[in-house]
Amino acid sequence: MSEGTQLADEASSTDPAVGLRAVRALRELAERLEAGHVAKAREQGWSWQEIAACIGVSRQAVHKKYGQAPAGRRRILGKER
């Protein structure tokens, strides 16, 4: 059984502790998946607007969330602020 399938089953548990832990894990999984696909889209030349349309947020929101390089990468690129 895949992680997603197992978590989906646990999310429908009648035990609130099990269900809530599963919901949190699903949220974290969704965030990791989204970040990976946003990175792939940018590597393939997608605009922030195209990405935003696919995930149902504004261009500004997706750029704010994913547009900045991590601090370590900014230093490497000479863009430390």
Stockholm file with secondary structure:
# STOCKHOLM 1.0

chainA/1-81         MSEGTQLADEASSTDPAVGLRAVRALRELAERLEAGHVAKAREQGWSWQEIAACIGVSRQAVHKKYGQAPAGRRRILGKER
#=GR chainA/1-81 SS CCHHHHHHHHHTCSSHHHHHHHHHHHHHHHHHHHHHHHHHHHHTTCCHHHHHHHHTSCHHHHHHHHSSCCHHHHHHTTCCC
#=GC SS_cons        CCHHHHHHHHHTCSSHHHHHHHHHHHHHHHHHHHHHHHHHHHHTTCCHHHHHHHHTSCHHHHHHHHSSCCHHHHHHTTCCC
//
